[in-house]
Amino acid sequence: MKAYVVGGAVRDELLGLPVQDRDHVVVGSTPEEMVAAGFEPVGRDFPVFLHPQTKEEYALARTERKSGRGYKGFTVYSAPDVTLEQDLARRDLTINAIAKSPDGTLIDPFGGKADLGKRVLRHVSEAFQEDPVRILRVARFAARFGFRIAEQTMALMKSMVDSGEADHLVPERVWQEFARGLAEPHPQRMFEALERCGLRARLLPELKDIAPRLEGALPVRFAALCWQLEEEAIEALCARLKVPNEERELALLASRLRDRIGAVTPPALLEVLKRADAFRRPDRFAQFLQAAEVAMPRFAKDQLQKALRAAAVDAGAIAAKASSPSEIPALLDQAREAAIAAALSREV
């Protein structure tokens, strides 16, 4: 049995980046031998095991043969006679098809190290076009590293879209890859890649005008991305991609309030705070303001932040003065509006 570190760990080490997780490929072994050596089996679709001490993943070397549509349409073969080179050949990009032996020797049959130096994303083989998820992965890696995509690889991506292979992408995988790309340092590169290959128009038709810069946490970036969309379009997009509630809610909030954030009078400022549920959910309101700054570079959030601080009145004391529970909301609004007005007057 021989084990090699493969994929992202080798790539990131060559790039001088921190290595988060180490995946290993095992050549010349069987599932029974792995279990006998103390490894814990965890793979469902192919033999993957956890090391008894480090808990790092060890997968038996395997090959894949296309047998159907989509990313699950593969027949996997794993046996002791599968070589390391055969395992590397099934991978998506040359930069992810590099292995390292225990003595530090690189096994790089497809020129991944050279492509890292050239800052290029290049497919390993024509088998790339058998898995539509790889289109999204290439776009995500472009967003992560800022690398260019080789013309031959882009041609394959276009052919996958034109042939309808990309129509078999499942929502969960789309959101997984899209969200990861959106959170990368260069998300604009992802959209450029999806636009060039034609997948953006098919998969994300609502997203035509993209904010020139995207930063902050994922919900903030998604809300800024959807800033100009109406609620109906956001709901359709989120339903199609199965977007999690946190991202969906912030995007919808931004759509509802984007035309109100220029408020300057105490009543208008209080209305924005109430509609945003800012008193009960100040963290989400802070994310909304961040999204506004990203989507509207000239937007100044100081006024709304100052209004929120000023409106932090003693709700209990105000409620105690009410003659009936029904009076409390109006009294609370009056107190908050007066506090906001007082805070604004101190600026003049």
Summary of the structure (lengths in Angstrom):
residues: 348
radius of gyration: 26.3
end to end distance: 77.2
largest distance: 84.0
contacts: 1076
relative contact order: 0.06
helix: 53%
strand: 11%
